[in-house]
């Protein structure tokens, strides 16, 4: 479709992804990335910056809430739970990375988990759905990185 825009093509590819696209290798690597991200995130909950964003985020509330990692008694609106957990993951700067420099899981996993917790009990998503959402998020980030002229020369600039 030569008349299709880059954005339209991008949206069609992402929209067309489903659990059947997850190969065994992708599933295994995703599980490892998720486990690593959770571990780094739990460690990051002890950092000063994580404490600050947690205190800031406590001023927000809603009927829908998600867990703050490492604080089973603290729940925040999904947006702020994803923010706090994302800061926790990246605060140690040990989260996964790829070339050019970006940290895919620290941005994607906290959002996916916060949103999955926000679903009503009768519509909870499966583990495979969570893996698909995680991989779609990673795919989106990777494609946006490839589209970015700013990201293209990061290694040469530093």
Secondary structure, DSSP 8 states (H G I E B T S, - for coil): -TTS-HHHHHHHHHHT--GGG--HHHHHHHHHHHHHHHHHHHHHTTSHHHHHHHHHHTT---SS-EEETTEEEEEE-HHHHHHHHHHHHHHTS-S--BTTTB-HHHHHHHHHHHHHHHS-GGG---HHHHHHHHHHHHHHHHHHHHH-HHHHTHHHH-
